[in-house]
Amino acid sequence: MAGEVIVRVRGLVNRFDGPPVHDGLDLDIHRGEVLGVVGGSGTGKSVLLRTIIGLNRARAGSVELLGTDMIHGSETELRAARQRFGVLFQDGALFSSLTVIQNIQVPLREFHHLPRDLLDEIALAKLRMVGLPPDAGGKYPAELSGGMRKRAGLARALALDPEIVFLDEPTAGLDPIGAAAFDQLVRDLQQALGLTVFMVTHDLDSLHAICDRIAVLAERRVLVAGPMETMLKHDHPWVREYFHGPRARAAAVTAVLEER
C-alpha cells in the first residue's frame, strides 16, 4: 500500500527557449519510498528535480513539498521547507575552496547558530554515516576521488537530518563496484533514517537494486510510474527498449545473481 504523499506535482509546465520541457506533468512521491526518475536525453529529469526544490520556477502548475507551496510560498515558508530536505547534485557539487568538513557545515551555518565544537561534531558524525574516514574531513574536494566526493556531497545533504533527499545521477562516473556500494549506502541510510529518496538516474543497476518505484519521463510528462514489474509490461517503444534492451537484461541478470 502506498504511503503518505509528501510531494505532489500537478499540471507542471517548464519552458525555457523553445518548446516546453514539461507540459502538464503530474507526479506523487510517497513517504519512505525510493523513487527512481528516468528518461531520455532532454526529457528534463534534472529540471524536474530543481523545480520541486524551488531552484527553477515553473511557468504553470503546482508543486507541494511537505505541505509547502514551492512555487507561490512566502520566503519564510520556503526557508522552513529547505531545512526538511537535502540535495546531492551531480558529482557532489562541493565548494572547491572549502574542506569537506566545512562543506558539510554550510547548511548548518545557514540555518542554525551553533558553537564551533558542535558543528565539528555533527560534521564528523555525517562523515562516518556515509562511510568516509575522519581524515577526509580536512581535505579539499580536489584531493578526493569521484566516489569520495559523492559521499561527501551526500553527507552535506544529510547535515540537517532531512525527511527527503534528492539525488541527481548519484552513480554517474563510478565504476560498477563503486556504484553498487553507493546504491547499498543509499538503501541502508534510507532504511535506518526513514528517508524518502528521489533519485534521477540512468543506471539500470540502481533501478533494480534499490528503487521501490520508477517514474519515466517522456512526451513532456510522466509517462508511467510504478514498480519494475509495471515497467517491464509497458508497451511504449522507449520504455520497452530501455527496460528490455541489452543493458537492461545484463542488469536483471546481475540482480538475480545478487539475490542468490
C-alpha positions in Angstrom: 0.0 0.0 0.0 1.3 3.4 -0.9 2.4 5.7 1.9 1.5 9.3 2.5 2.1 11.6 -0.4 4.7 14.1 0.7 5.5 15.7 -2.8 2.6 16.4 -5.1 3.2 17.8 -8.6 0.2 18.7 -10.8 0.0 20.2 -14.3 3.6 21.3 -14.3 4.8 23.3 -17.2 8.5 24.1 -17.7 9.7 26.1 -20.7 13.0 27.9 -21.5 13.8 28.8 -25.1 11.7 26.8 -27.5 9.0 24.2 -26.8 8.1 23.2 -23.2 10.3 20.7 -21.4 7.3 19.6 -19.3 3.7 20.2 -20.3 1.0 19.0 -17.8 3.3 16.8 -15.7 1.8 15.1 -12.7 3.8 13.1 -10.1 3.4 11.9 -6.5 6.2 10.9 -4.1 5.3 8.7 -1.2 6.9 8.9 2.3 9.5 6.3 2.8 10.0 5.2 -0.8 13.0 5.3 -3.1 11.7 6.7 -6.4 13.9 6.5 -9.5 13.3 9.0 -12.2 14.5 8.0 -15.7 14.0 9.3 -19.3 15.8 10.0 -22.5 18.2 12.9 -23.0 16.4 16.3 -22.9 13.3 15.0 -21.0 14.0 17.3 -18.1 14.9 14.9 -15.3 17.2 17.4 -13.5 14.8 20.3 -14.4 12.1 18.4 -12.6 14.3 18.0 -9.5 15.3 21.6 -9.5 11.6 22.7 -9.9 10.5 20.6 -7.0 13.1 22.0 -4.6 12.4 25.6 -5.8 15.6 26.3 -7.8 13.6 26.6 -11.0 10.3 28.5 -11.3 7.7 26.7 -13.3 5.6 28.5 -15.9 2.4 26.8 -14.7 1.2 24.1 -12.4 1.7 23.4 -8.7 4.4 21.8 -6.6 3.7 20.9 -2.9 6.6 19.6 -0.9 5.9 18.5 2.7 2.9 20.8 2.8 4.7 23.8 1.3 3.7 25.5 -2.0 7.2 25.6 -3.6 6.1 27.9 -6.4 4.0 30.5 -4.6 5.0 30.1 -1.0 6.5 33.0 1.0 10.2 33.2 1.6 9.6 32.3 5.3 7.7 29.2 4.2 10.3 28.2 1.6 13.1 28.7 4.1 11.4 26.4 6.6 10.9 23.8 3.8 14.5 23.9 2.8 15.5 22.6 6.3 13.5 19.5 5.7 15.2 18.2 2.5 18.7 17.6 1.3 20.2 17.6 -2.2 23.1 15.7 -3.7 23.9 17.4 -7.0 25.9 15.8 -9.8 29.5 15.0 -8.8 28.8 16.3 -5.3 28.9 20.0 -6.3 31.1 20.7 -3.3 32.6 24.2 -2.8 36.2 23.8 -4.0 37.6 26.4 -1.6 36.2 24.7 1.5 37.3 21.5 3.1 34.9 18.5 3.3 34.1 19.4 7.0 33.4 23.0 6.0 31.2 21.9 3.1 29.1 19.7 5.4 28.7 22.6 7.8 27.4 25.0 5.1 23.7 24.2 5.7 24.2 24.1 9.4 25.6 27.6 9.4 22.9 28.8 7.1 20.0 27.7 9.3 21.4 27.4 12.8 23.7 29.3 15.1 25.8 26.6 16.7 29.2 26.6 18.5 32.2 25.5 16.6 32.8 22.3 18.5 29.2 21.2 17.9 29.5 22.0 14.2 32.6 19.8 14.0 30.9 17.0 16.0 27.9 16.9 13.7 30.0 17.1 10.5 32.2 14.2 11.7 29.1 12.2 12.5 27.8 12.7 9.0 31.2 11.7 7.6 31.0 8.4 9.4 27.4 8.0 8.3 28.4 7.9 4.7 31.5 5.7 5.2 34.2 8.3 4.9 37.2 8.3 7.4 37.7 11.2 9.7 40.8 12.4 7.9 38.8 13.0 4.8 37.2 15.9 6.6 40.3 18.1 6.4 40.8 17.5 2.6 39.6 19.7 -0.2 37.3 18.3 -2.9 40.1 18.2 -5.5 42.0 15.8 -3.2 39.2 13.3 -3.2 38.3 10.5 -5.6 35.0 10.8 -7.5 33.3 8.3 -5.2 34.5 10.1 -2.1 33.2 13.5 -3.4 29.8 11.9 -3.9 29.8 10.6 -0.4 30.9 13.9 0.9 28.1 15.6 -1.0 25.7 13.1 0.5 27.0 13.9 4.0 26.2 17.5 3.3 22.8 16.6 2.1 22.2 14.8 5.4 23.5 17.6 7.6 20.1 18.9 8.7 18.6 15.4 9.2 16.2 15.8 6.3 13.0 13.9 5.7 13.6 13.6 1.9 16.8 13.6 -0.1 17.1 14.4 -3.8 19.9 12.7 -5.7 20.9 13.8 -9.2 22.8 11.0 -11.1 24.5 9.8 -7.9 26.4 6.9 -9.5 27.4 8.6 -12.8 31.1 8.2 -13.4 31.6 5.5 -10.8 32.9 2.1 -11.7 30.4 -0.8 -11.2 31.8 -1.8 -7.8 31.7 1.8 -6.5 28.3 2.3 -8.0 26.9 -0.8 -6.3 28.5 0.3 -2.9 26.9 3.7 -3.3 23.5 2.1 -4.0 23.8 0.0 -0.9 24.7 3.0 1.1 21.6 4.9 -0.1 19.4 1.9 0.7 21.0 1.4 4.2 20.6 5.1 5.1 17.0 5.2 3.7 16.0 2.3 5.9 18.0 3.4 9.0 16.8 7.0 8.9 13.3 6.5 7.4 14.2 8.7 4.5 12.3 9.3 1.3 14.6 9.3 -1.7 14.0 11.0 -5.1 16.8 9.8 -7.4 17.4 10.9 -11.0 19.4 8.2 -12.6 20.1 6.3 -15.9 21.7 3.4 -14.0 19.7 0.3 -14.5 21.5 -1.5 -11.8 20.3 1.2 -9.3 16.8 0.8 -10.5 16.9 -2.9 -10.0 18.8 -2.7 -6.7 17.1 0.0 -4.6 14.1 1.7 -6.2 10.6 0.9 -4.9 9.0 2.7 -7.8 10.2 4.2 -11.1 8.8 7.3 -12.9 9.5 7.5 -16.7 9.7 11.0 -18.3 8.7 11.0 -21.9 6.5 13.2 -24.1 6.9 16.1 -21.7 5.2 14.3 -18.8 5.4 11.3 -16.5 4.5 8.6 -19.0 4.3 5.8 -16.4 5.1 5.4 -12.7 5.2 2.1 -10.8 7.4 -0.8 -9.7 9.8 -2.6 -12.0 7.1 -5.1 -12.9 5.0 -2.2 -14.4 7.9 -1.0 -16.5 8.5 -4.5 -17.9 4.9 -4.8 -19.0 4.6 -1.3 -20.6 4.3 -1.2 -24.3 5.6 2.3 -25.1 8.6 1.9 -27.5 11.1 3.9 -25.4 10.1 2.1 -22.2 10.2 -1.3 -23.9 13.7 -0.6 -25.3 15.0 0.8 -22.1 13.8 -2.0 -19.8 14.2 -4.9 -22.3 17.4 -3.8 -24.2 20.8 -5.5 -23.8 21.8 -3.3 -20.8 18.6 -4.0 -19.1 19.0 -7.7 -19.5 22.5 -7.5 -18.0 21.2 -5.5 -15.0 18.4 -8.1 -14.5 20.9 -11.0 -14.5 23.1 -9.2 -12.0 20.1 -8.6 -9.8 19.1 -12.3 -9.9 22.7 -13.4 -9.0 22.8 -11.0 -6.1 19.6 -12.4 -4.7 21.1 -15.8 -4.7 
